[in-house]
Amino acid sequence: MFFSTAFAQTAAGGGSDFQAQLIQFAPLIMIAGVFYFLLIRPQQTRAKQLKTAVAALRRGDKIVTAGGIIASISRVINEDEIEAEIAPGVKARILRSTITTILSKPEPAGKGGKPVDSKDIPTQLIEGEVTEIDAAAEDNATADASKKRRPLTKAAAAKAAAEAKPTDTSVKTDTTN
């Protein structure tokens, strides 16, 4: 008497209970799959990349710690610690596990100890032209600076003032009535 007869009915269509439950849970399964492929998996790959990059740290690399300190590695102490310069002349020992970001790595040395130039030919040409333009602009600036007038001496200022005054300053008035 306490229960309605509607609760006692089975799903319409005569399907099995397993199919009905699968249809009900299908959206939840799909949401879990989307979360895995869009959030969890990329985060795992980033963590793996960071772990390999932290293991390959060397002197000169710029890093960011978990506390937000930007530092430059001055030496590698052991596999767990590094010594980093956080300000000119200020060095601190930092655990590798607290490194969250690697900002830059120095260029690897090429043959003869010279850094390898990784830029392509058009980039090198454009940078060369920019350097030439900067040099030309600097030359023009120094030429303009030399053309500027020097301050006038007192005698030259008096002469210029005398030339600038009008010769006839009297006002004619008509006095006839």
Contacts in CASP RR format, 6 or more apart in sequence:
PFRMAT RR
TARGET T0000
AUTHOR 0000-0000-0000
METHOD contacts of the structure
MODEL  1
MFFSTAFAQTAAGGGSDFQAQLIQFAPLIMIAGVFYFLLIRPQQTRAKQL
KTAVAALRRGDKIVTAGGIIASISRVINEDEIEAEIAPGVKARILRSTIT
TILSKPEPAGKGGKPVDSKDIPTQLIEGEVTEIDAAAEDNATADASKKRR
PLTKAAAAKAAAEAKPTDTSVKTDTTN
11 17 0 8 1.000
11 20 0 8 1.000
50 99 0 8 1.000
50 100 0 8 1.000
50 102 0 8 1.000
53 102 0 8 1.000
54 96 0 8 1.000
54 99 0 8 1.000
54 102 0 8 1.000
55 79 0 8 1.000
55 96 0 8 1.000
57 63 0 8 1.000
57 73 0 8 1.000
57 76 0 8 1.000
57 82 0 8 1.000
57 96 0 8 1.000
57 99 0 8 1.000
57 102 0 8 1.000
58 73 0 8 1.000
58 76 0 8 1.000
59 73 0 8 1.000
59 74 0 8 1.000
59 75 0 8 1.000
59 76 0 8 1.000
60 72 0 8 1.000
60 73 0 8 1.000
60 74 0 8 1.000
60 105 0 8 1.000
60 106 0 8 1.000
61 72 0 8 1.000
61 73 0 8 1.000
61 102 0 8 1.000
61 104 0 8 1.000
61 105 0 8 1.000
61 106 0 8 1.000
62 70 0 8 1.000
62 71 0 8 1.000
62 72 0 8 1.000
62 73 0 8 1.000
62 102 0 8 1.000
62 103 0 8 1.000
62 104 0 8 1.000
63 70 0 8 1.000
63 71 0 8 1.000
63 72 0 8 1.000
63 73 0 8 1.000
63 84 0 8 1.000
63 94 0 8 1.000
63 99 0 8 1.000
63 101 0 8 1.000
63 102 0 8 1.000
63 103 0 8 1.000
64 70 0 8 1.000
64 71 0 8 1.000
64 99 0 8 1.000
64 100 0 8 1.000
64 101 0 8 1.000
64 102 0 8 1.000
64 103 0 8 1.000
65 71 0 8 1.000
65 94 0 8 1.000
65 98 0 8 1.000
65 99 0 8 1.000
65 100 0 8 1.000
66 98 0 8 1.000
66 99 0 8 1.000
66 100 0 8 1.000
67 98 0 8 1.000
68 100 0 8 1.000
69 86 0 8 1.000
69 92 0 8 1.000
70 86 0 8 1.000
70 103 0 8 1.000
71 84 0 8 1.000
71 85 0 8 1.000
71 86 0 8 1.000
71 92 0 8 1.000
71 94 0 8 1.000
72 84 0 8 1.000
72 85 0 8 1.000
73 82 0 8 1.000
73 83 0 8 1.000
73 84 0 8 1.000
73 85 0 8 1.000
74 83 0 8 1.000
74 84 0 8 1.000
74 85 0 8 1.000
74 91 0 8 1.000
75 82 0 8 1.000
75 83 0 8 1.000
76 82 0 8 1.000
76 83 0 8 1.000
77 83 0 8 1.000
77 93 0 8 1.000
79 96 0 8 1.000
80 95 0 8 1.000
80 96 0 8 1.000
80 97 0 8 1.000
81 93 0 8 1.000
81 94 0 8 1.000
81 95 0 8 1.000
81 96 0 8 1.000
82 93 0 8 1.000
82 94 0 8 1.000
82 96 0 8 1.000
83 91 0 8 1.000
83 92 0 8 1.000
83 93 0 8 1.000
83 94 0 8 1.000
84 91 0 8 1.000
84 92 0 8 1.000
84 93 0 8 1.000
84 94 0 8 1.000
85 91 0 8 1.000
86 92 0 8 1.000
107 115 0 8 1.000
107 116 0 8 1.000
107 118 0 8 1.000
108 115 0 8 1.000
108 116 0 8 1.000
109 115 0 8 1.000
109 116 0 8 1.000
110 116 0 8 1.000
117 124 0 8 1.000
119 127 0 8 1.000
152 160 0 8 1.000
END
